[in-house]
């Protein structure tokens, strides 16, 4: 795009490229779901990585507005579209299409988490945006349970960083409460799952006696 003169300078591209990428996201995802394969989902994951990389560039330039209002906001929008597709798309019922959605959710969750950590670490966090990030991560996790590995420990890390951030105490409390509720739910689910596995194991032992 630079070679053919679409952009005369990098500053213009800094805003225009993500805008163009966002327009391509839904058509690319739709195509991947209609023709699910590792190859058809690749362009989607590349777009997610582009948004994450633009977010990292924003952090480097300490551009808080672009980081929060453009790049993270775009990832939240994409994350919500994945939740919508899982709940309402007929394609999501196909096994291969579901695998594509699962992978897309994993990539999107990781990018959202990475930018949350970096924005907190560099004190470029915006309360409203961070709250939306956490809500989006929670929605994705509920729809795609294995989208973010070690999610409880990662959420605990977010809580620790939030408490050390420059956010107001009331803002920290709201994000902490939101996140702690999810951590507790995950722990309860794990305990219930472990209990079911134990019961099953005991029944198998009894039947073999």
Phi and psi in degrees as a GROMACS rama.xvg file:
@    title "Ramachandran Plot"
@    xaxis  label "Phi"
@    yaxis  label "Psi"
@TYPE xy
-70.119  -39.4185  UNK-2
-65.2359  -36.6326  UNK-3
-88.2947  4.37517  UNK-4
83.5989  18.1699  UNK-5
-63.5384  -38.87  UNK-6
-120.626  129.893  UNK-7
-85.5135  -21.2838  UNK-8
-151.11  160.609  UNK-9
-68.1429  -28.1939  UNK-10
-63.9548  -39.8638  UNK-11
-66.35  -41.0733  UNK-12
-65.6579  -32.781  UNK-13
-55.3545  -32.3419  UNK-14
-101.054  -35.6131  UNK-15
-75.4695  -39.9376  UNK-16
-59.3377  -49.0604  UNK-17
-60.045  -34.8082  UNK-18
-63.5895  -43.0453  UNK-19
-67.1344  -40.515  UNK-20
-62.3105  -39.994  UNK-21
-63.0335  -36.3761  UNK-22
-66.3573  -27.7282  UNK-23
-84.7638  -17.7455  UNK-24
-57.9778  -54.2964  UNK-25
-64.7039  -45.1627  UNK-26
-59.9831  -39.1707  UNK-27
-66.8303  -42.6586  UNK-28
-65.1247  -41.1661  UNK-29
-61.6084  -42.5702  UNK-30
-63.3437  -42.1004  UNK-31
-63.1296  -36.0159  UNK-32
-74.7896  -31.9404  UNK-33
-74.9007  -31.8646  UNK-34
-130.167  66.8594  UNK-35
-66.4626  127.937  UNK-36
-167.082  169.697  UNK-37
-61.7826  -33.9168  UNK-38
-74.195  -40.6595  UNK-39
-73.4688  -23.1872  UNK-40
-86.9966  -14.6415  UNK-41
-57.4149  -46.0515  UNK-42
-58.2174  -35.5038  UNK-43
-64.198  -47.4827  UNK-44
-65.1454  -32.1632  UNK-45
-64.0252  -39.6149  UNK-46
-63.5053  -43.1559  UNK-47
-59.5452  -45.5521  UNK-48
-64.2853  -33.7972  UNK-49
-62.7868  -45.3252  UNK-50
-62.164  -40.974  UNK-51
-63.0294  -43.7973  UNK-52
-65.8452  -38.7731  UNK-53
-63.7923  -36.7637  UNK-54
-62.7828  -40.8194  UNK-55
-65.0584  -38.7999  UNK-56
-62.1754  -41.5437  UNK-57
-60.2243  -40.2744  UNK-58
-64.1412  -41.4288  UNK-59
-59.2583  -40.8004  UNK-60
-87.8775  0.967947  UNK-61
54.974  42.8466  UNK-62
-96.2445  84.868  UNK-63
-64.1785  -39.4297  UNK-64
-62.6722  -52.2878  UNK-65
-62.8702  -41.0209  UNK-66
-56.8952  -50.9191  UNK-67
-82.7687  -45.4283  UNK-68
-86.3076  -20.1512  UNK-69
-110.641  -61.0371  UNK-70
-78.7013  -48.9762  UNK-71
-67.4989  -41.5508  UNK-72
-58.4526  -39.5329  UNK-73
-64.0934  -41.467  UNK-74
-65.4549  -37.1161  UNK-75
-63.7255  -43.057  UNK-76
-60.822  -43.0259  UNK-77
-65.4534  -42.1648  UNK-78
-59.2075  -42.5117  UNK-79
-66.5751  -33.5133  UNK-80
-67.491  -32.8307  UNK-81
-67.1444  -38.8976  UNK-82
-63.5067  -43.838  UNK-83
-61.4502  -45.5854  UNK-84
-61.1682  -39.1722  UNK-85
-63.5469  -36.5814  UNK-86
-85.5508  -31.0911  UNK-87
-121.923  -16.8371  UNK-88
-81.0434  133.705  UNK-89
-66.1271  -29.0494  UNK-90
-63.4326  -29.3074  UNK-91
-65.4591  -14.0595  UNK-92
-79.6779  -19.5262  UNK-93
-75.2139  135.38  UNK-94
-60.6338  -45.3972  UNK-95
-67.9622  -38.5323  UNK-96
-64.8735  -37.6165  UNK-97
-65.0313  -37.4899  UNK-98
-62.7302  -39.0915  UNK-99
-63.7056  -44.0003  UNK-100
-63.007  -41.4073  UNK-101
-60.9416  -42.8955  UNK-102
-67.3118  -42.3703  UNK-103
-60.6224  -39.9719  UNK-104
-65.9817  -38.2392  UNK-105
-63.9295  -46.9291  UNK-106
-63.7033  -44.3294  UNK-107
-65.2616  -42.9206  UNK-108
-61.0463  -43.976  UNK-109
-63.6353  -40.1531  UNK-110
-66.6613  -41.9436  UNK-111
-61.7788  -43.6986  UNK-112
-65.3285  -46.1256  UNK-113
-59.2265  -42.9028  UNK-114
-71.8853  -31.0227  UNK-115
-63.0077  -45.6549  UNK-116
-63.8411  -46.3964  UNK-117
-66.9327  -40.2725  UNK-118
-66.9115  -35.3991  UNK-119
-69.7166  -42.6482  UNK-120
-62.6918  -35.6232  UNK-121
-99.0793  9.41692  UNK-122
55.4518  42.3788  UNK-123
-116.501  19.8398  UNK-124
-78.8117  143.995  UNK-125
-114.465  126.744  UNK-126
-54.7859  -51.0949  UNK-127
-59.5954  -42.5186  UNK-128
-67.8633  -43.5872  UNK-129
-62.771  -40.29  UNK-130
-62.2389  -42.1094  UNK-131
-63.868  -39.5577  UNK-132
-58.1893  -48.5344  UNK-133
-65.8333  -40.8316  UNK-134
-61.5949  -41.7128  UNK-135
-65.3593  -44.7741  UNK-136
-59.4172  -38.5766  UNK-137
-66.9339  -44.1007  UNK-138
-62.4509  -42.3335  UNK-139
-63.4189  -43.5932  UNK-140
-62.7842  -37.7406  UNK-141
-66.7565  -34.7433  UNK-142
-88.1231  -31.9379  UNK-143
-128.008  83.6165  UNK-144
-56.2262  -25.2457  UNK-145
-109.229  24.824  UNK-146
-74.2477  -27.3797  UNK-147
-130.549  108.99  UNK-148
-67.392  144.907  UNK-149
53.47  43.6566  UNK-150
-61.9368  -37.0455  UNK-151
-62.2763  -45.9846  UNK-152
-67.828  -32.927  UNK-153
-70.1397  -39.4678  UNK-154
-66.4868  -36.6475  UNK-155
-63.1748  -36.7221  UNK-156
-64.9001  -41.264  UNK-157
-59.0505  -45.0672  UNK-158
-58.5657  -45.7374  UNK-159
-59.6778  -42.8078  UNK-160
-70.2849  -36.7056  UNK-161
-62.0044  -42.6594  UNK-162
-64.4666  -26.7738  UNK-163
-95.1602  -0.730502  UNK-164
-81.7837  179.493  UNK-165
-91.9327  10.6554  UNK-166
-67.8054  155.511  UNK-167
-64.9018  154.542  UNK-168
-58.7817  -41.0857  UNK-169
-65.1096  -36.1475  UNK-170
-68.6018  -42.3841  UNK-171
-59.2734  -42.5563  UNK-172
-62.5889  -41.4261  UNK-173
-65.9858  -44.4085  UNK-174
-67.9528  -40.0994  UNK-175
-62.6027  -44.9658  UNK-176
-62.0656  -46.0727  UNK-177
-56.6083  -46.3872  UNK-178
-73.9743  -40.9941  UNK-179
-62.9087  -35.6504  UNK-180
-61.1539  -39.4808  UNK-181
-69.026  -43.7087  UNK-182
-58.226  -43.2474  UNK-183
-64.944  -41.1185  UNK-184
-61.708  -43.031  UNK-185
-63.1337  -40.4501  UNK-186
-65.9532  -40.0938  UNK-187
-63.3787  -41.6463  UNK-188
-64.2462  -39.639  UNK-189
-66.0823  -42.3779  UNK-190
-62.6349  -40.6941  UNK-191
-65.6599  -41.4964  UNK-192
-65.2153  -43.0817  UNK-193
-62.629  -38.1534  UNK-194
-64.9053  -40.6153  UNK-195
-64.7518  -41.2323  UNK-196
-64.0411  -39.388  UNK-197
-65.1605  -43.8235  UNK-198
-60.9944  -42.6445  UNK-199
-63.3916  -42.3293  UNK-200
-63.4139  -41.5739  UNK-201
-65.3579  -39.0946  UNK-202
-65.8846  -38.6515  UNK-203
-65.0342  -39.2805  UNK-204
-66.1302  -40.8057  UNK-205
-66.007  -38.7098  UNK-206
-71.0743  -24.0277  UNK-207
-86.2264  -10.9339  UNK-208
